[in-house]
Structure formats: C-alpha cells, structure tokens
Amino acid sequence: MIIRKFIPQDLKRVFEIENMSFEQSYGINMFKQLYDMGVGFLVAEKDSYVIGYVIFWIKYENQGHIISIAVDKNYRRLGAGTHLLVKAISILSLLNLDTIYLEVNENNKDAVEFYKTFNFKIDRVVPKYYENGAGAIVMYLPLNHGKITCK
C-alpha cells in the first residue's frame, strides 16, 4: 500500500468512495474546488487501485482540520485509514500547529473509537450538524512538537 498525493485522475474513484462511505457526501465539484484551493489531499493505493483518501487543511492560523477521510468498504481494516491519518497528522504537525480538529457523525461509533486511538479527544457535540439532523462530535488532537502518539 502506498500513500501519495491526489491527482485529478483520482477524482471519480475518490467520489465513489465518498458515496459508499457517507449517507450525505460532498459533491464531486466540492472535491474539485478543494483540490484547486490547494488543500492537503492524499490517497491510499493498493495494487495501483485507489482504496481511500484524506483531505485536510489549515483552518485557522494555529489549527489543522481533517475535512474528510474514507476507505472503500471492501478494503477496511487493512490499515489504509491509519496510514492516511498518520500522514495527514504528520504533515500538519510540521506546520507548528497547536491542534487538529475534525467532526464525526455522532452515530459513527467506530470512527469515534478509531480517532481515540490517535489520542483525539471529544470537545463537544454540535446538534443537527448534518443535513439529516444528526449531530456532530467535534474531536481535537493537541500536537506535541510534531510527535504523534497512539494508544
């Protein structure tokens, strides 16, 4: 498995993964816009086939933000999500940020537990964050001088 930068030819596959992973997905144009804005955009590839992605950026001067991360359902539990998240955290930590934030659907207990293994902490719940009325759990990871620790 390799982690590499997203290229425009990956767009269709990333969009497929997004749609299979989330009830409400970003539109394909949103992915194009994010890429054009220069956000961090990485894909996981196995045997030359894109199986996952992560999108991240600097939201505020001292805060990183994981916009979206997903892995094809047929390739989950093989480490792709871990590799993608570690790479994103590594890149963001090199930028001398204080914290990385993300939002996760309050009903996605597996994702919450996944982030906790990277020492993400729950900050708060935002009611009715998603269009379907579900709340979002806002999680954060304090950065410790570029060091990443997992439980």
Summary of the structure (lengths in Angstrom):
residues: 151
radius of gyration: 14.6
end to end distance: 22.9
largest distance: 40.6
contacts: 426
relative contact order: 0.15
helix: 32%
strand: 36%
